[in-house]
Amino acid sequence: MKKLTASLLMVAALCMLSVSAFAAAGSALPSFETLDADQNGFISTDEAASCEGLVEDFARIDANQDGKLDQAEYAAFSDATAQKG
């Protein structure tokens, strides 16, 4: 549990930096692997919480409504976000 908490805090810090850079410079969002702190192949709502834009749209991005984002769902969100920028 301590490792997961530390990982989530690290991801949150990286995501905040990444989102700030994204907003300021039009950079890419953090990679799926960066957000998947527990490396289980999905981004949970807890992991998404570290990334403001992602958590706000989580329900919409979660196409199959299983409560987690797979790589395809995150890629679709990332592509759509890049096209807006």
C-alpha positions in Angstrom: 0.0 0.0 0.0 2.9 2.4 0.8 4.4 1.7 -2.6 1.1 2.4 -4.4 0.7 5.6 -2.4 4.2 6.7 -3.2 3.7 5.8 -6.9 0.5 7.7 -7.1 2.1 10.8 -5.5 4.9 10.6 -8.0 2.5 10.2 -10.9 0.5 13.2 -9.6 3.5 15.4 -9.5 4.6 14.3 -13.0 1.1 14.7 -14.3 0.8 18.2 -12.8 4.0 19.2 -14.5 3.0 17.5 -17.7 -0.5 19.1 -17.7 1.1 22.5 -17.0 3.5 22.0 -19.9 0.7 20.7 -22.1 -1.5 23.8 -21.4 1.4 26.2 -21.8 3.2 24.7 -24.8 0.7 22.3 -26.4 2.8 19.3 -25.5 1.6 15.7 -25.4 -0.2 14.3 -22.4 1.6 11.9 -20.0 2.1 8.5 -21.5 -0.3 5.6 -20.6 2.6 3.9 -18.9 3.3 7.0 -16.7 -0.2 7.2 -15.5 -0.6 3.4 -14.9 1.3 3.6 -11.6 0.5 0.0 -10.6 1.4 -1.3 -14.1 -1.7 -3.5 -14.4 -2.5 -2.3 -17.9 -5.3 0.0 -16.9 -5.6 3.6 -15.6 -7.9 3.6 -12.5 -9.9 6.5 -11.3 -7.3 6.9 -8.5 -4.5 7.0 -11.0 -6.5 9.4 -13.3 -7.1 11.7 -10.3 -3.5 12.8 -10.6 -4.2 14.3 -14.0 -6.9 17.1 -13.9 -8.1 17.0 -17.5 -8.3 13.2 -17.5 -10.2 12.9 -14.3 -12.8 15.5 -15.3 -13.7 13.5 -18.5 -13.1 10.0 -17.1 -16.7 8.8 -17.5 -16.8 10.0 -21.1 -13.4 8.5 -21.9 -14.3 5.2 -20.4 -16.1 4.0 -23.5 -17.1 0.5 -22.1 -17.9 2.0 -18.6 -15.9 -0.6 -16.7 -14.4 2.0 -14.3 -10.9 1.9 -15.8 -9.2 3.1 -19.0 -7.4 0.7 -21.2 -4.7 1.7 -23.7 -7.2 2.2 -26.6 -9.5 4.4 -24.5 -6.6 6.5 -23.4 -5.1 6.7 -26.9 -8.5 8.0 -28.2 -8.5 10.7 -25.5 -4.9 11.6 -26.2 -5.5 11.8 -29.9 -8.6 14.0 -29.5 -6.7 16.3 -27.1 -3.8 16.6 -29.5 -6.2 17.6 -32.3 -7.8 20.3 -30.2 -4.4 21.8 -29.4 
